[in-house]
Amino acid sequence: MRNAVLAVWQFQNEIAVGDIVYAKRGRREIVGRGEVTSDARFEPDRASFRHVRSVKWTHTGSWEHPGDAATKTLTDITPYRDYLEILEALVTGDVEPGPPVPAVPLPSYDKAAFLSEVYLSETGYDRLHSLLLRKKNVILAGPPGVGKTFAATRLAYSILGVKDPSRIQTVQFHQSYSYEDFMMGYRPTETGGFTLAEGAFYRFCEEARADDDDRPNFFIVDEINRGNISKIFGELLMLIEADKRGQELRLVYKNETFSVPANVHIIGMMNTADRSLAVLDYALRRSFGFFEIPPAFDSAGFSRWQQEAGSPTLDRLITVVVDLNRTITDDPALGQGFAIGHSYLTRPAGTDADDAWLYSVVEDELIPLLDEYWFDEPIKSKEWAGRLRSALA
C-alpha cells in the first residue's frame, strides 16, 4: 500500500489511547512529545485535517533530530528501541532546549574564488560550469593528483555562490556498493527481522524536493567507476537524465513512484589510471557529460604558486615531472590518463615547500607510483627515479 493509505489506516485503527507520539517538522526537527487521549473522530467544521485525535502534550519546543527522520507522515517506531531511547533522552532530558543559535552568514564564493584555488583556466571553468547546468550530471576524469575531488566541491560552491556544505553530499563507490546503499533496501534489525531503509541518494532527493526549486543541490560521487553502475543506479540511469527530470517510475522496493528533482546535480570523479576498472557503462556515458582534468603545471594558478614558493628545488623537480609526463603520455601501455598530477607538488595547507617535504613526495609517492606503472620495465622505472632524486640534490 502507498504511504498515505497506510498512514491513514494506522491513524484510524492502530493508534490507541495511551500511545506516545512525537511531532516532527520535516526530517530534522522534533517539536513535541505527547500522549494520545482519545479515539479517532471526524470534525467536519475544521477547515483542514478533519480526522483528529486528542493529545496531551507533555513536551513542546524544538529539538534537532538525530540524523534524518522517516519521510512518511505517520510512522510506527515502536520496534526501534534504541531509536526510542534516543528520542526520549533528547526530549525528556533535564536539559531544556536553549534559545536558537543565530545563523552565521556563509562565506561567499564565486568564479574568481574558484580560479584562485583550482588550477583551471577561465575558459575551462566556463565550459565545465555550462556543462553541469545543461546536463545536470558531470564526470570529472583525470589521472591521480589533479585535484578532482577538490575541484568538484569548489565547483558546487561557485554555482551556489556561498560555501554551503548542507547542500552538498559526498559518497564513494566501491565494489560492494549497491542499489540498497544508494536508493533503498531491506536491512536487518536487532530483533532478527528486516526493515526497509532509505539510501543516501533517495534521502538527498527528498530533501532537495522539499527545497526551493531554484536552489541547486549537489550529490558528489567519488570513484564513480569503481562501482557496478547498472547495479547501483538501477532505474535511475534514465531518471537522472536532464530531460527526464520530474518523470516518475515505480520503485523496486516500494509501491510508490519516484523522480529525480530538477535541482539535483550529480558530480562524479573518475581516476583514469586505475587498471582494475572495466569500461564504463554506455548508459552512464549518455547520462553524464565528461570533463577531462589534466595536470596543470602550465596553468596561471600553478605558475603563481611556483613563483611564490621561490624554491629552486621545486623548480627543478617540476621540470623533471613535466618531462616524465611526456614519456608517460607517449608510452602505449600507459597514456595521458596515467600522468602525474600537479597536486603532488602543490603546497599542503599551512606548510612551506621545503626540501624535506619535496623529498617525501619523491620517495614516498612518486617513485612507488612509477614502480607500479613500469612493473614490467624496471630499468625505465629506475632511470626516472634517478632523475627525480637528482632534482633534489
N, C-alpha and C positions, 0 to 999 in steps of 0.2 A: 504493500500500500504506500501511496505517496506520503511524504512527511506531514502535510497539512491534514490529511484524512486521519492519520494515526494520532496526531496531536489532539484533534477534536474528540476522537474516541476516548483517549486517555483522560482528557479533561472532564468528559461527561460521566465516564464509567469506572475509571480506575483510581482516580484521586479519592481519598477518604478523609473524613473528619479526623483531625489529629495529625495529619501528614505535615511535614515541614517542607516549605517551598522557599527557594531562593529566586529573587527577581534580578535579572541581568539587563544591562543596556549594551546592546551589541555583543561582542565576544570578548571584551577586555575589561568590563566593569560590573561589579556586583553592587546593587543599590538597595537591597533589602532582604531580610530573612523573616519569615512569619509562619504561623500555624493555621492550617485550614480549619474553619469553624462552622462550615455549612455544606450541605449538598449542593449540587449544581442546580441552577434555576435560570429561567428566562425572564428578562426585564425589557419588555417591548418599548418602554418610554425612553430608554437610553439612546443617545444619538449614534453610538457605535459600541462594539463589544457587548452585545446584549446577553450573551451567555456568561454568567458570572458565578463566582463562589466568594463567600466572605472569608477574610483572612485577618487574624490578629497579628499585626506586625511587631515583632519583638526587637528588631534592629532595623534602622534605616540610616542611610549615609552613602558613602562612596568608597569602595574598596577595589583596588586593581586586581583583576582576576589573574590567578597564576597560569600563565600561558593562554591559549585560546579556548574559550568555552565552546560548547556544541552549537552548531548552526541552527538546528531545529528549534522552533519557538518554544516547544514544551518537550523536555527530555527527562525520562525517569533515570535518576542517577543512584538509585538505591544499591545496585550491585557493586558500585565502585567505592569500597570502604575507605581506601587510602585518600581518594579524592574528597570524600565527605569529611574526613578528619581535617584535611587542609582547609576546606571551606569553613568548618565550624571554628577552627582556631583563628582563621582570618577575621571572621565577622564577630564572633562572640568573645574574643580575647579581651584581656583587661585594657589593652591599649586602644584608645579611641582614635578613629581616623583624624589626622591632623588637617589643617587648612590646606587647600590645594596649592601646590607649588607653582609659582608664576612661570609661565613659559619663557624659556630663554631664546632669544632670536637666533635663528640658524644662520651660520656664515654663508654669505652669498658666494656663488661660483658660476663662472661663465666661460665663454670660449677662450678668452685671454688667460684665465686661470688654468684651463686645461693645457693650452700650448706651453705654459710656463713649467708644467710638471711632467707632461708626456712628450717624449721626443718624436713628434709627428708634425709634418708640415701643415700649414694652414689649409692648403688645397686638400690634403689627405683628411683633415678633420671635417671639412665641409662635405666631402664625399661620404665619409662614414656617418655623419650626422643625418644627411639626407637619406642614406640607405636604410638606416634604422627606422626613421619615421615613415618611410614608404613601405618597407617590407614587414615591419613590426618585429622581425626576428633576424638577428645577425650573428654570424660566427666569426670571431677573430682568430685567424690561423697564423701560425708562425713557429719558428724554431724556439728552443728553450732560451730564456733570458731576454726576451724582447719586451717584457712587461705587459703581457696580455691581460692578466687579472687586474693589475693596477689601472690600465687604460680603460677597462670595462666599467669599473666603479666611477672613475673620473668622467667618463662619457655620460653616464647616468646623471651625475651631479650637474654637468654642464647643461643638460636638457632641462633638468628640474629648476635650475637657477639658484639652488641652495644645496648645501651638504645635508641632506635629509636621509639618514640611514633607515628610517622607518618605512620608506617606500622602496627599499631595495632588499631582496633576499637572495642569498647565495647557497647553492648546493653543489656537491661534487659527485659526478657519476663514477661508478666503478663496475667491475664485472658482476657483482652481486646485487646491484641496484635494480629495482623492479618497478612495475606499474603500481604495485601495492605501496611502495615507498613514495612514488611520485604523485599518484592520484588518490587511490583508496584501496583498502583490502582488509581482510579479517586478521585480527591479532589475538594471540592467546591472552587469557585473563588469569588472575591468581586463583580463581575458583575452578580452573580446568576447562572452561568453555572458550568461546571466541566472541569477539566484538568487532563491529565494523568501524575501522579507524580511517580518518581522512589523511591524505598525504600532503606533502609540502605545497605542491602546485595547486591542488584543489583549494586549500585554505587561502593561499595567496590570491587566487582568482576571486574567491568570495569576498575577501576584504577589499580588493580593487573594485568589485562590482558595487559595493556599498559606498565607495568613494565618489568624488566628483568625476564625471566623465572626462573633463578637461585636464585632470591631474594624472600625469603618466606614472606608472609603477614599473619597476624593472626586476625581472627574475633572471639571475645570473647563474649559468651552469658551467662550472669548471670541469675540464677534461670531458667534454661532451662526447667525444668519440671513443671513450673507454667503455661506455655502457652499450647494452643491446638496445639500439634505438627503437626498433619495432616493438620490443617487449616493454620498454619503459613508457613510450608515448601512446601506444595503442591507437584509439580513435582520435587522439589529439593531433596526430600528424596532419589531419585535414583541418581540424578546428583552429589550429594556430595560424593558418594562412591568413594573410591580411584581408583578402576578400571573403573569407569565411567567418570573420569575427561576428559574434552575435548569432550565428547559425547554431541550432541545437541538435544534439544527438543524445540518445538514451544511453546511460552509463551501464557498464557491465555489472557492477556490484550493487547498484541502487536503482530502484524503479523511479528514476527521475531523469529529466533532461538536463543537459549541461552545455554551456557555451563559454568560450574564452572572451572576456571583455575587451573592447577596443583599446582601453587604456593600459593594457598589459603589454610590455615589450620584453622579449627574451634575448639575452646576450650570452652566447656560448663561447668557450675558449677551446681551441684545438691545437695540441702540440704536434707539429708536423714531423718531429724527429723520433717518434715512438714506433719502433719496429714491430711491436706486438699488436698493432691495431689493424683491423680489416678496413676495406674500402667503405666509405660512408654510404648509408642507405640513400638511394636515389630520391626517395620520397622526402627525406630530410633536406637534400640539396634543393629540392623545389620549394620547400617551405622557408628556407633561410637564404639571406644574402651573405656572401663570403667576402671578407676583407682581409687581405694579407698585411701582416705587420712584419716588415723586415728589420734586420739590425739597423740602428740609426746612428752609426758612428759619424756619418757625414751631415747629420741634421744640425740646424742652427742651435737648438737647445743643448745638444750634447757638446758641440764645439764651445758653447758659452761655459758649460760646466768644466770642460777641459782647461780652458784659459783661467778660470777662477781657481782651479786646483793648483796651477803653477808647479806641476811635478814633472821633471824631465823623465823620471822612471815611468810614469803613467804615459807620457807621450810616446816613449819607445815601445811600450807594451801595446798601445793601441795600434801603432804602425804594424807590428807583427801580427796582431789579431786580424786586422784588415786583410793582410796578405794570406793569412790562414783561411779566412772565409772564401777568398778566391779559389784556393785549392780545394776546399770542401765543395764549393759550388760546381767546380769542373769535374769532380770525381763522379763517374757514372753510377757508383754504388751508393752515393750519398745525395748530393744536390743541394739546392738552396734551402730546402726545408731543414737542413742539419747545421746551418751556420751558427756561429757563436753570437749570442745576443748582447746588446750594449749594456743590459742590466748587470752583467758580470763585472763591468768596470765603471759602474755608477756608484758614487759615494753613498754608503749607508747613512741613514739619518743620524745626525749628531756626531759624526766622525769625520776625520780628515783622510785624504788619500795618501796615507803614509806608506813607506816601503813594506812595513810588516803586514799591512792589510793586503797589498798587492801580491806579496809573496804567498800568502794564504790562498788568495784567489787562484794563482797559477798552480800551486802544488796540490791543493785540496779540491779544486773544482775543475779547472780546465784540462789538466793533464789526465786525470781519471776519465774525463769525458772523451778525450782523444783515444785513450786506450780502448774504450768501448766502441768508438766509431771504427777504428782500424785494428780490431782484434785479430784480423787475419793478415794484417800488414804491419807487424811490429816495428819494422825498420822505419817506415814513414812516421809512425806514432813517436818513435824515439827521436827522429830528426826534428819534428816540430816541438817536442818537449824541450829539446836543447835550445831551440831558437827562443822559446818563451822564457826559459831560465836566463838566457844571455841578455834579454831585455831588462832583467832585474839587476844585472851586475853594475 
